[in-house]
């Protein structure tokens, strides 16, 4: 009888234990993402610097486990920002707003894939597409164009298991984003955006 009770207890514990990460597993996370640009700019003709607003947006990522510890993650989202040129020969110039689509692919190493706390580090590449670049309605400027960007990305985070398939996630990323901006077809600016991204959310393993 004691053996039967012991076996039943073990089975009950295992039933409530978090599932092990395995090759072929998929994870999907949804996060609230704070986007904090570390902007700087080299603006010809009028000089000055760039000022780019912070943003709070939703984010989706999809992860595939190549092995128990190694995984590839695709990070998806869009982030709108207000943009200004500050300290120029013309004073501060409102450049309106622009939206970034920055899909990022990272290769991650998960240090404790079978535990309740599963920290990871990642590194990869980013492509950023700029769209909805609108000047203010009362602006004396006539046009603004942003070139798309390729850059590197770094990532650190932790998944905290809350049930067999669900987990809480904390994540931070740094993304190298640089764009050439052309204003009125004549003023050129080399702009580094280089945001730090702070994410909190939930995920599920399949």
N, C-alpha and C positions, 0 to 999 in steps of 0.2 A: 504493500500500500504506500509506504514512504517513497519507493522508487517511482510509482505512478504519479504521486503528488509533485515530486521533484521534476519529473519530465514535463508535467503540465505547467509548472511555474516557468521553466526554461522556454517552453513554446510561447507562453504569454509575453515574456520579456522580448523574445525575438520578433513577435508579431508587432510590437510597438516600437521596435528599433528602426532607426533610419536606414533606408535602402543604401547599399553600397554603390558607389560610382563604378560603372563598367564601360568597357569599349562598346561603342554603338549607342550609348545613351544620348538623349537629347534633353536640353534644358531651355526653357523660355522664361525670361524675366521681364517684368514691367517696372520701371523706376520713375520717380520724380527726379528730374535732373536740373541741378543748378549749374549754369554755364557762366564762368567768370573769365572774360578775356584779359590777357596780359598784353595789351596793345601797345604798339609803337609804330612810327611811320617816318619815312624820309620823303618829304614832299618837295618837288622841284618848283622853281619860280617864286612861290609864295612862302615857303618854309612852313614851320609849325609841326604839330604832332596830331595823332588821331585819338579820339575818345569814343569808345564803343561800350554800349550799355550791357549790363548783366542780363541774363534771361533765365526763367524757370519754365521748363517744358517737360512733357512726358517723353519717355524713351522706351524702345523695345529692343531686346537683344535675343539672339538665337545661338545656342552653344551645342556643338557636337563633340563627344568624347572620342578621341582617336585611340586612347588607352585609358587605364584607370586614372592616370594622373595628367595626361596631356589632352588638351581640348582646343578647338578653334571656335572663336566667337565673332559673330557679325552684329554690329551695333548700329541701330537705325533710329533716326529722329530728325526733326527740323527745329531750327532755333532762330527767331527773329531778333534783330538788334537795331537800336537807333545809333546813328553814326554822325560824328562831327569832326571837323578839322579845327584844332584849337591853337591859339598862339601864332597864327599866321600873320603875314603882312596886311591882310584884310580883316584881322581880328578873328573871332570865332565864327566858323561857317557851318551852318546846319546842312548836313548832307543827306538828311532824310533817314530812310530805313532800308534794310536789306535782310533777306532770309537766307540762312545757310542750310544746305542738305549735306551733312558730313558722314556718309557711311564709313565705318571703320572696321577693319578685320584684324583681330589679334590672335596670337598663339599663346595659350596659357599653360602654366604648370600649377597643378593643385597639390598642396603639400600634405593634406590629410583627407583624401577623398572618401574615406570610410567613416570619418568621425562626425560628430554633431557640428563642430566648428571647422570649416573648410576654407582656409585662406588660399589665395592664389596670386600669382604675378603674371602679367602678360605684356607682350610687345607686338607691334604690327604696323600697318600702313593705313593711311587715311586719304580719301579723296573728297574734296569739298566743292560742291556746286553752289554758286550764288544766283539767287533769283528774287523776283519782286523788289528790285532795286528802284525805289521811288523817291524822287526829290520832293521837298516840301512844296505845297501849292503856291506859296508866295515867293519862291526862290528866284533869284536873278540868274541862277545856273540853268543850263538847258539840257545837260546830259551827264550821266555817270555810268561807268561800266567797270565790272569786277571780273578779273580773270579767275578761272577755276584753279584749285590748288591740290598738289600732292605733297604728303608729308608723313612723318613717322608718328607713332603713338605709343605711350606707355601706360600701364594699368596695374592697379593693386586693389584687392578687395577680399571679402570674406562672405561665404554663404553659411547661414546659421539654420540648421535643420529644425523645423517645428513639427513635422509629421513625416510619415513615410515618403511622401512625394513632394511636400511643400517646404519652402525655406524662405527666410528673410535675407536680404542682400544689402551690403554696404560696399560701395565701389567709388574709386577715384581714378580719374584718367588725366593725362596731359596729352594734348594733340598739337602738333606742329602745323599751323595753318598760315600761309603767306599768300597774299594776292597783290597783283599789280592793278591799281585803280587809275582810270582815265576820267578826268573831269573836263567837261566842255570840249572834249576832243584835243586838248592842248596841255592841260596840267596833269602830270603823271606823279603817282605816289606808290612807293613800295611799302606795303602795310603788313606787319606781323600781327596776327590776332592771338595765336598761341594760348587757347583757353585751358583752364583747369576745370574739369567736370566732376561735380560731386553728386553721387546718385544714392537714393534709398528706395527700396522696393521689395517686391515679392517675386518668387519664381516657382516653377514646377518642373520636375524631372519626369520624362516619359521613357 
